[in-house]
Each structure stands twice: as C-alpha cells, then as structure tokens.
Amino acid sequence: RIADFFAVNRDRALSVDKLADHAFALEGKPPTRAQRLSAIRAGHRVIRRIREMDEKRGRLRAEAGRRVRTALGRETDTSSDEYAEYYKLLKADPQWQEAERLWKAVSRIGLKSRWRIGGDTYVRVETDYWRATALGKGRGTKLWLHAPNVPVQDDDGPFAHRQLFAPSSAVKSKVS
C-alpha cells in the first residue's frame, strides 16, 4: 500500500502526515503519533527494499552474463551475430529474467541514475533512491520522503529546501 503510494507520487514530496493518511485511510483527519511513527517506518522500509532490490538486480545480471560467457566459451563478441547469440542466451537465463522483474519493481517506485566517466574507458553508474529530508527545528520539524530529483516544499510556502541529487562528495571529472 505504501509502495503504491510512492509509485503514483514520484513527482512530489510526501509528508509523513500524507503518508499516514493514505496508510490508515484517515480521510484528512490528523494522524496519531503512533500512526505517524508507523508511516515513517513503512516509508523507510520501502526505501530500503528498493535499494536492496536494485543491488540484487546488478548481482543477478552480472552472474547471468558470466554464466552465458562461460557457456559460449568467449569473453567478447567480434561480430553482431555473436552479440545476438549472446543476448538471446542472456535473455533466456533465469537470473536475467529475475533481474528484469526486479527492475520493473524498482523503476515503478523511482530512482535516479547518473553516468560518470573517468579516464578514457572507465564508466560508472551512480544511483540515488528516495530519501527522507527533515525541515524545521525542534517540535516543528516535518519529515518528507521524496524521490532524489524532487524538491521538498513545505505546505505553507515556496520551496523551503531543495535536495540535490548529486552527492556533495561527488568527484568532478572533465570529459573531453
């Protein structure tokens, strides 16, 4: 139920109150403290599971690729026919099919990927998932759950905080 709510709200930040309202069918009534805490836990669980499914998907794809390469007896393809043969076997592999099923589930909720190029041949994909951002101080703090490329907006006004999807520790690289 919470994952479905995330999926249909990929373009907006979700306050804990809205998440609790959906989870407990409160129809606009304010949630209790216990309901808010339960919604926070459920939201964090969804975020953690999405990350775990995406990481498992990468491992399954790599293992399927290794198994198909071993069965073919070659490490690289020298022609489009060889690649077509490799890809046909890869798509038939059960682990590849499981990875594709996981991808559908992960992409339904939402994530953000960036390609990083280092040197002449090194390419790395960095992925950001939904996250939690707290706005305010003390008892007035509100927790928001949002996709990495969605700005957080408080109910009372314009954007109070913008969560950037590039981590502050990201290495800047020049590509010519």
PLY file of the C-alpha trace (Angstrom):
ply
format ascii 1.0
element vertex 176
property float x
property float y
property float z
element edge 175
property int vertex1
property int vertex2
end_header
0.00 0.00 0.00
2.80 2.45 0.87
4.89 1.38 -2.15
1.89 2.02 -4.40
1.53 5.48 -2.88
5.21 6.17 -3.62
4.73 4.96 -7.21
1.84 7.31 -8.00
3.57 10.27 -6.30
7.00 10.07 -7.94
6.86 13.75 -8.87
6.17 15.19 -5.40
7.47 15.04 -1.86
5.31 13.19 0.65
4.89 14.47 4.17
4.59 11.89 6.92
1.04 13.12 7.60
0.02 12.42 3.98
1.71 9.03 4.11
-0.14 8.15 7.34
-3.40 9.48 5.89
-3.04 7.09 2.97
-1.83 4.12 5.01
-4.60 4.33 7.60
-7.38 5.79 5.39
-7.79 8.75 7.74
-9.63 10.85 5.13
-7.96 14.09 6.18
-8.10 13.58 9.97
-4.76 14.22 11.69
-2.80 11.02 12.42
-1.87 9.98 15.93
1.77 9.84 16.99
1.71 6.04 16.67
0.28 6.27 13.15
2.95 8.82 12.12
5.73 6.62 13.52
4.29 3.58 11.75
4.14 5.52 8.47
7.77 6.65 8.91
8.90 3.05 9.48
6.91 1.83 6.48
8.34 4.59 4.28
11.90 3.81 5.33
11.25 0.10 4.74
10.11 0.80 1.17
13.20 2.93 0.51
15.50 0.23 1.95
13.81 -2.54 -0.05
14.08 -0.57 -3.31
17.83 -0.15 -2.73
18.23 -3.85 -1.88
16.26 -4.95 -4.96
18.36 -2.72 -7.22
21.62 -4.03 -5.75
20.42 -7.63 -6.12
19.42 -6.89 -9.72
23.00 -5.83 -10.51
24.45 -9.00 -8.99
21.97 -11.22 -10.88
22.73 -9.53 -14.20
26.49 -9.89 -13.70
26.18 -13.57 -12.77
23.92 -14.28 -15.75
26.42 -12.57 -18.06
29.32 -14.62 -16.62
27.37 -17.86 -16.98
26.44 -17.15 -20.61
30.02 -16.12 -21.48
31.29 -19.37 -19.94
28.73 -21.40 -21.89
29.74 -19.67 -25.13
33.45 -20.06 -24.38
34.35 -16.46 -25.28
34.82 -13.24 -23.34
33.91 -10.75 -26.08
31.85 -10.64 -29.26
33.60 -9.89 -32.54
30.50 -9.51 -34.70
26.88 -8.52 -34.43
25.90 -12.17 -34.96
27.96 -13.23 -31.94
26.39 -10.47 -29.86
22.90 -11.50 -31.00
23.64 -15.08 -29.93
24.97 -13.88 -26.56
21.97 -11.60 -25.96
19.47 -14.33 -26.92
21.04 -16.72 -24.39
21.23 -13.94 -21.81
17.53 -13.12 -22.10
16.70 -16.83 -21.61
18.78 -17.07 -18.41
16.58 -17.38 -15.27
18.75 -14.95 -13.28
18.50 -12.36 -16.06
14.72 -12.75 -16.05
14.65 -12.29 -12.27
16.79 -9.17 -12.65
14.34 -7.79 -15.22
11.43 -8.45 -12.84
13.28 -6.60 -10.07
13.99 -3.71 -12.45
10.28 -3.31 -13.17
9.53 -3.12 -9.44
12.37 -0.66 -8.73
11.61 1.64 -11.65
7.91 1.71 -10.74
8.77 3.41 -7.43
11.51 5.57 -8.91
15.24 6.20 -8.77
17.75 8.48 -10.45
20.88 7.22 -12.22
23.87 9.19 -13.47
26.68 8.03 -15.73
30.16 9.07 -14.58
33.06 8.81 -16.98
36.58 8.58 -15.63
39.64 8.48 -17.82
39.34 7.09 -21.32
37.39 3.89 -20.72
36.03 3.83 -17.18
32.27 4.36 -16.83
30.45 4.19 -13.51
26.72 4.46 -12.85
25.69 6.17 -9.62
22.15 5.65 -8.39
20.11 7.74 -5.97
16.96 6.43 -4.34
14.06 8.02 -2.49
15.23 9.80 0.66
13.99 11.49 3.79
14.54 15.20 4.45
13.67 16.98 7.68
12.52 20.60 7.56
12.37 22.82 10.60
13.79 22.65 14.09
12.60 21.22 17.37
8.98 20.13 17.74
8.02 21.83 14.47
10.23 19.57 12.38
8.48 17.89 9.46
9.82 14.81 7.74
9.39 14.47 3.97
10.01 11.43 1.80
10.83 12.20 -1.81
12.48 11.00 -4.99
16.05 12.29 -5.50
15.13 14.78 -8.22
12.05 16.23 -6.48
12.36 19.42 -4.45
10.82 19.44 -0.99
8.08 22.02 -0.49
6.56 22.83 2.84
2.77 23.10 2.93
2.97 26.75 3.99
5.04 28.30 1.25
7.57 28.18 -1.52
10.44 25.73 -1.61
11.95 25.77 1.85
14.63 23.27 0.97
15.93 21.73 -2.23
17.58 18.32 -2.02
20.08 17.98 -4.84
20.55 14.56 -6.34
24.32 14.93 -6.76
26.09 13.97 -3.52
28.35 16.64 -2.07
31.29 14.24 -2.18
30.91 13.62 -5.91
34.19 13.79 -7.79
34.14 16.32 -10.59
35.72 14.94 -13.73
36.48 16.54 -17.04
35.49 14.70 -20.20
36.92 15.95 -23.47
0 1
1 2
2 3
3 4
4 5
5 6
6 7
7 8
8 9
9 10
10 11
11 12
12 13
13 14
14 15
15 16
16 17
17 18
18 19
19 20
20 21
21 22
22 23
23 24
24 25
25 26
26 27
27 28
28 29
29 30
30 31
31 32
32 33
33 34
34 35
35 36
36 37
37 38
38 39
39 40
40 41
41 42
42 43
43 44
44 45
45 46
46 47
47 48
48 49
49 50
50 51
51 52
52 53
53 54
54 55
55 56
56 57
57 58
58 59
59 60
60 61
61 62
62 63
63 64
64 65
65 66
66 67
67 68
68 69
69 70
70 71
71 72
72 73
73 74
74 75
75 76
76 77
77 78
78 79
79 80
80 81
81 82
82 83
83 84
84 85
85 86
86 87
87 88
88 89
89 90
90 91
91 92
92 93
93 94
94 95
95 96
96 97
97 98
98 99
99 100
100 101
101 102
102 103
103 104
104 105
105 106
106 107
107 108
108 109
109 110
110 111
111 112
112 113
113 114
114 115
115 116
116 117
117 118
118 119
119 120
120 121
121 122
122 123
123 124
124 125
125 126
126 127
127 128
128 129
129 130
130 131
131 132
132 133
133 134
134 135
135 136
136 137
137 138
138 139
139 140
140 141
141 142
142 143
143 144
144 145
145 146
146 147
147 148
148 149
149 150
150 151
151 152
152 153
153 154
154 155
155 156
156 157
157 158
158 159
159 160
160 161
161 162
162 163
163 164
164 165
165 166
166 167
167 168
168 169
169 170
170 171
171 172
172 173
173 174
174 175
